[in-house]
Amino acid sequence: MGEIQEICQKISNLQNDDGGIEDASPGIHSLPVEILCHIFRMCIPDNHFKRPTHYSAPLLLGRVCKYWKDIAWNEATLWTRPRFSFPSGSTYTKSPLLRSTLEVYQKRSKDADFDLSVNQTSGFNINGATDDLEALLDTLPRCRGLWMSCQERLWLELFNGLSRLVLRRLEYIFIKIHSPSGELRLRNAPRLRAVRLHLVHPGCLSLFTLPYTQLLDLSCVLGRDRSRTSSPAVDAWRSLLVKCPNLRVIEAYFQGYGLDRSNLIRSSIMSAKFDHVRKIIIRLGFRTNLANILNGFSFPIIEELHVIATSHPVCLLPPTVSFFEGLNTTLSYVSRLTSLRLIRVSFASSELQALLQATPLITSLDIMLGAFHPSHARFEIDDENLRFLLTIFDFELHPVIPRLRHLRLYLKVDDDISQDDNAAQYAVVAHSRYRWMSKHAEDHQILKALPSYPFRLYLKYEPNGEDIILAIARGIGSTAFPVLWPERSNCFMKEQ
């Protein structure tokens, strides 16, 4: 009983104390305004097609306290990313929320550049939406970035207005459209450098008139997920590519699927030299090979190449071409690569060895090898030969890829051997590479600039692989912390 009275007395003393907890200011109020604004900016949703609401930043920030409201309402950079959605329906009612929200963003952003997003959902009826579209068009000259996901009618209304505007601030544009029935002419955008296109019908590319020679970054998603008509998409993309001679980054995703031999496409005969391209990312949803996609193209200074098969594994070269001959002709540019990522690409053992020997400048390597297991609906990793080729057994000999500092592998668990034996197969790769780079750190012929760590193994693993990861760390030993970087993957089939 005495203990209870003592506790009650302490509570009473705290409540009567002027310097008690009740008067303590939140710690976040002690942060400088600049840091608080930076935190606020990180709260803005990344989804470009999510409509702003009172339950998300920046509108939500004004509902926490007056201090936050005063800061958020006067920080222009929080009000530069308005997002608007035209919902589906048989009729369209003028939206006072759209106009009022747009006015709020315009006022509070002051004269800062806009990143505007417009999304039209399927089934939208544009009748009666003219005033709202005009309000959006009035903001376009302020836009630095523009994201548009449109159906047919909105394409006509919005792009007809877009074509006649002078967009002096526009630097990048994203367009997703299904069935356009009009042209888009973007000639008056002197600062436009990056274009992202997501088109269901490859023929839509002919409807665009862009300032091709000033583009530095071009990304295209073409076709449907279940499409088997691949050649038109590739040919349309190649025709667009040759119009853009100054590109630095090329990215393409050819959607589709299938293993029919009819899908072993051959692209149109067309040649071009891209003197400025440093990075290429190709995603393939149907069976083909990289040589056909890039047939006739040359890349003298390319540094980074990604090839990702989103369906069944693809090849680098057609079966009619000798792999060793192709490395010296069609794929000769791989010898200049410093970064290579191959996800679900098919190799014979001798082909993989030839590729690694032909790419001595690589410092970053990410390879997923294997095949789909139809009965288990999963992707089975098969990287035994790769691990053998990358392991250094004799430190007096020159290994393949001597500059390798970043290696990403995908954990294969062999049920026929023990957990420690599974772990040892990866530990020996990491340990031997770490020893090699540590020993040759001062050899400037091999490595001119070394980071704070000589080598890292980024090891992807699926659920239930944690125990083997711990066993691999034990196998590497005292250097496990800087060398081994585990990365959890929900499913190898979904790795993109």
N, C-alpha and C positions, 0 to 999 in steps of 0.2 A: 504493500500500500504506500509505503514511504517513497518507493521508486517512482510510482505514478505521479505523486504530488510533486516530486522533484522535476520530472519531465514537463508537467503542466506549467510549473513556475518558469522554466527555461523558455517555453513557447510564449508565455506572457511577456517576458523580458524582451524577446526578439520583436514582438509586435509593437511594443512601446518604445523601442529603440529608434531614434531618428535616423540612424545610419544603417538601418536594417536592410534586409533583402528586398523589401518592397520598393525602395527608392533606387535600387541599383539599375543603372542604364544597361541596355543590351550591349554585349561586347561588339556586335557588328556596327554599332553607331560610332565606334572609335576608329573605324577604317576611314582612310582618306576617300573623298568623293570619287576620285579617279579610279580607285580600286573597286569601289562599289559599283560604278558604272560598267567596269569591265566584267564584273560578275553578272550584272543584269544582262549584258549583251550575250553572255553564254547561255542565258535562259531562253532566248528566242528560239522557237522550234525550228529544226533544220528542214522539216518537210515543206517544200515550196508550195504545195497545193493544199495545205491545211488552213482553213479559213480562220482569221483571228477571232477570238472570243474573249469574254471576261474571265475565262478560266485558264488562260495562258498568257505568257508575257507577250507584249509589254503591258496590256490592259490590266492584268492581274496584279502587277507591281503596285498600282495605285490604290489597291484595296487592303494593303497590309497595314500601313500606318502613314501618318501625314508626312513624316520625314522621308520615307521612300517615295511617296507620291510627288513631293516637291522636286526630288532629284530626277525621277523617271520622266516627269512631265516636261522637264527642261533639258533633257539629254537628247539631242537631235538624232544621234546614231541609233537609238532604240526604235525610231519610227520611220525607218527607211525600207522596211520589207513588208509592204501590204500584200495580203493574199485575198483573192476574191473568187467565189464559186457561184456558178449559175446552175442551180439544181434542176433536176428533171421534172417534167410536168407537162400537162396538155396546154396550159396557158402560162404566161409570164406576167407577174405583177411587179410594178416598179418598186424597187427596194429602197426605202428610206435609210435602212441600215447601211447599204452599200455606199450611198452618197455621204451620209454623215460620218461613216468610218473613214472614207477617203478624205474628207475635209479635215478630220482630226489628224490623220497621218501627214497631210500636206502642211498643216499649220505647225505641228510640233517638230517635224523634220527640218523646218526652215528651208534652206536651199540645198540640203544634202542630196546626193544622188540616190535614186530609188532602185530597189530590186523588186520588181513587180511580178506577181504571179496571178494568172487568170486560168481557172479551171471550169470547163463546161462538162457536166455529167451527161451520160447517155440519156436520150429521150427529151432533152431540153427543147422547149419551143421558144424561139427568139422573138416572136411577135410581141411588140410592146416594150422591148428591151432597148430601143434605140437611144433613149436618153441616158441610160446607165452606160451603154457602150461609148457614147460620146464623152461622158465624164472620164472614162478610162483612157480614151484616146488623148484627152487633154493632158494627162499625166505622162504620156510616153516620152516626150522630149526630155523629161527629167531622169529617165531610166538609164542606169549603168548596166543593169542586168534585166532580162525579160524572160519569164517562163510562161508558156502557153500550151495548154492541153485542150484541144478543140474538136468539136464535131463539124459537120459540113457547113451549116448555116452560119455559125459564129466565125468560121474561117472567112467566109465572104465578107461579113460585116466588119470584122476587126482588121483583117489584112488589107482590105481596100483602103481603109483609113491609114494603116501603117505604111503602105507603099508611097503615100504622098507626103509623108512627114520627113523632116530633116532631123535625124537622131544623132546629134553631135556628141552625146555622152555615152551612147550604147557601146559596150565592150564585149558582151557575150549574150547569146540568145539560145533558148531551148524551145523546141517546137515538137509537140506530139500530136499527130493528127491521123485520122482513119481514112476519110474519103473526101479530100479537098476537091472543089470544083472551080477553083480560081487560082490565079498566080500570085506569088509573093515576090515583089521586087524591092530588095533592100540595097539600093545604090547609095543613098544619102546617109551613110553611117561611117564616117571617116575613122572612128576609133574601134570599130568592130574587129575583134581578133579571134574569138572562140565561138563556134557554132555546134550545137547538139541537136540532132534530128532523130526522132523516133517515128518511123513511118511503117504502117502495115503494108502498103502497096509500094513496091520499089519504083514504079512509074511516077510516083509523086515527086521524085527528085527533079524531074524535068520541069516542074512548075516553079522552081526556085531560081531567082536571079540574085546572086550574092556578089559582094566585092571580093571575088576569089583570090586575087593576088595579094590582098592584105591579111588573109586568114593565116593564123599560126597554129590553131588547134581545131581539129575537125573530128567529131564523134558521130557515128550513125548506128542506129538500131533498126534493122530492116526485116520485114517478114512477120509471119505468125509463128507461135510456138509449135503448132502441129503442121506447118507447111512442108510440102515435099518439093516445091518448085524453087530451087535454090539458085540456079544459074542466072535468072533475070536480076535477082538482088545483087549478086556479085558483079555482074556486068554494069548495072546502073551505078553502083558504088565506084567502080574503077573509072567510069567516065567522069564522075564528079571529081575524083581524086586528081586526075591529070590537069584539071583546071586550076588547081591550087598549088603552084610550084614552090611556095615559100613556107609550107607547113613545117612545124617543129614536132607536133604530136599528132599521131594518127590512131584512132580507136574505132573499131567496128564490131558489131555483134550481129551475126547472121542467124536469125532464129530458125528453128525447124528441128526435125528429128528423123531418124531412120537409118537402116543399114543396107537398104537396097543398092545394088550396083548402079542403078540409074542415078543415085545421089552422088556418085563419084564424078563431080562436075568438072567441066573444063571451061575456064573463063575465056573471054574474048582476047584476041591477040592485040596487045596495046603496050607500048613501051614508054617509060618516063624515068627521069632521073630526079630524085629529090635530094638536093644538096644540103638541106637544113634539117631533115628529120633526125631526131635523136631518140624518139620513143615510139614504139608500135605495140598496140594491144589488139589482138584478134580473138574473138569468141565465136565458136562454131557450134551450131546445134544440129548439123547433119554431117554425113560422112564425106570427107574430102581431104585435101592436103594443103599445107601452107604454100607450097610452090605454085599451085594453080591459082590461089587467091592473089598472090603477089607476082604472078608471071609477067616478066618483062620490066619490072620495076627494080631500080637500084637505089641503095641508100649508103652513100660514101662515108657518113660520119655517125651512123646509128650506134647507140650505146645500150639501149634497153629494149628487150623483146619479150612480150607475153603472148603465149598461145594457150588458150583454154578451151577444151572441149566440154560443152555443157550436156552432151548426150554420150554416145559411145566414143571410145578413143579415136583420134584422128592421127594422121601421119604428117611428117614434114615434107616428104617427097612422094611422087606417084610410084607405084610398083614397077613401072617400066623403066625407071631411071636408077642407075647404080647409086647407092647412098654416098659412096666415097667420091664418085664423080660429081654428084650434085653439090657436095660441100665445097667443091672448088669452082663451081659454075653458078648454078641457080641460087644457092644459099651461101655464096662466098662472103656476104656481108656479116655472117655470124662470127667471123674471126675477129671483128672489132668490138664485139659486145663486152660490156662490163657487168651487165645484169641480165639474167635469163630466168624466165618462169615458164614452165611447161606443165600444165595440168591435164592429166588423162591423154597424153600423147604416146603413141605406140612406137616401140623400138625393138629391133633384134639386139642381142647382146653386143655383137660386133659394131652395130650402128651407134649404140649409145657410147661405146668407147671411142669411136671415131669422132663423134660430136664433142666429147669432153676434151679430146686432144686438139681439136680444131678451134677451141675457144680459150686460149691461154690467158686472156686479159680479164676474165670474169672474177669479180670480187663478191657477187651476190648470186646465189643459185637456189631456185625453188622448183623441185620436181616431184610430181605425183605420178607414179607408175602403177599399173595394175589393170584390172578388168572388172566389169559388172558381174555380180553373182546373181543370176536370175532367180534361183530358188530362195535366196535370202533377201532379195531386193536391196542389196548394198554393194558398195564398191570395195573390192578386195585389193589391198595393197600388195604389190610384188616388187620390192626394191632391193632384193638380195644382191643382184649384180651391181646396182648403183652403189650400195654401201661398200662392196668389195673394191670397186674402182676408185672410190674416194679415200679409202683407208691407206695410210702411208706405212709400209712395212720396213722400208730401208731408207733411213734419213740421209744417206749419202747420194741417193738418186733423186733426179728431178721428178716430182709427182705431176699428175694431171691437175690442171687449174691451180698453179702454185700460189696465186694471189688470193685465193678464196678466204673471205673473212666472215661472210654471212651464208649459212647453209640451212635451208628449211627442208626437213623430211617429214614423212607421215608414218606414224608408228604402226608397224605390223606385229601382231601378236600371233606367234606360232604355237598352237595348242599341243604340238607333239614334243615340245621341249620345255624345260623348266623356266620359271620366271627369271632366274638369274642368267640363264643362257640367252633368253630373249633380250634382257637388258645389256648383256655384254656385247651384242652385235652392234648396238648404237654407241655404247660407251667407248669402244675401241676407235670408232670413227672420230668422235669428238676429241678424245685424248690425243690421238696421233696428229690430228690437224692443229690442235692447240700447241703441241710440242714443236711441230714444224715451224709455225709462224713465230713462236717465241724465239726459236733458235736463229731464224733468218730475219729478225726484225731490223737488223742494221744493214741488211743487204739491199741497197737501193735499186739494184737491178730487178728485184722481186717486188718490193713495196716501197714506194716513195714517201708515203705519209701514213703512219700507223695510228689508229685511235687508241684510246686508253686500254683496250682489250685486243689481243691478237686474233681471236677467233670465237664465234658463237654458233651454237647449234640450236635452231628454233625447231622444236619437235612438236608437231600437231598430234593430238591424241583424242580418240573418241571417249564417251563416258565409260567408266569402269577401267580406265587405263592408268589411274593415279598410282597404283601400287608399282607398276612397272617403271613409271617415271621416277619414283623414289629409288628403285633398284638401279636405274641408270645413273642417277646422281651419286649413289654409293660407289658404282663402278668407276666413274670418272675420278672420284677422290676429292682432294682438298680444293681443286680448281673448279668444282661443279657449279658454284654460285655464279661466277662470271661467264662460264662457258655454256651451260645448259639453260635454255629459256623455253619451258613448256608452254604450249598454247592449246587450250581446250577447243575442240570442234564438236558441235552437236551431231554432225553427220558428214562423212567424207563425200557422200554423193552430192551435197549441197555446196561444196567448196567452189568458189568462183574466182 
